[in-house]
Amino acid sequence: MSNIYRDVPLSSEKSVSPRLPRPGQPNEVAPFYLFLACTDSSYITGQVLHPNGGEPVSS
């Protein structure tokens, strides 16, 4: 079996954060919740969806 990652350079630099620099506004996250509440989302199962702008959830 070949190593498909053999040509990918390793980097010691910290990766860039995917977080957005501000909290989400209601008009940005409301469509997500409306989608989940409608029948168009009836085929989604077993998924974890996070409308949080990339901010990790801490406990």
N, C-alpha and C positions, 0 to 999 in steps of 0.2 A: 504494500500500500504506500503510495507516495504522500509526502508531506506537502499539502497545498499552501502552507504558510511559510515555507522555507525562504521565500524571497521578500517577506514582509520584515522591514527593519524594526528592531526593538528600540523603544524610546524610553529614556529615563525621565523625560519631561512629564510634568503633570498634565493630564488631558484638560481640555477646555470644558467648563461646566455647561450643560445644556439648559440650565435654568434661565428663565426669563427674569429680567431685573426688576420686576414689579409684580404685585399681586394681580390676579385676574379680576376683571370687572364683571359685574352681573351679566351684561350683554354678551360677554365672551363665553361664559360657562353655561348660561341658560339653555342654549341650543343642545348642548350635550345631554342635559337632564331631560329636555323635551323629547329628544330622540329615544332615550331609554324608556320613556313613558309611553311611546307610541308603538303601534304594531310593526313598524319597520324594523324594530330591534328584536323581533320575536325569534330570530334564528341565532342570536348571540347566546352562547352558553359557555360556562367555564372560563370566562375571561375576567381579568382585573383591569379596569380602565381607570386611569387617573387624570382627571381634568385639572391638574395642579401646576401647570407651567414648568414642570421638571423639578419642582421642589420635593425633596424626599420627605416622607411622612415619618415623624419621630414619635416614639411612644412615651 
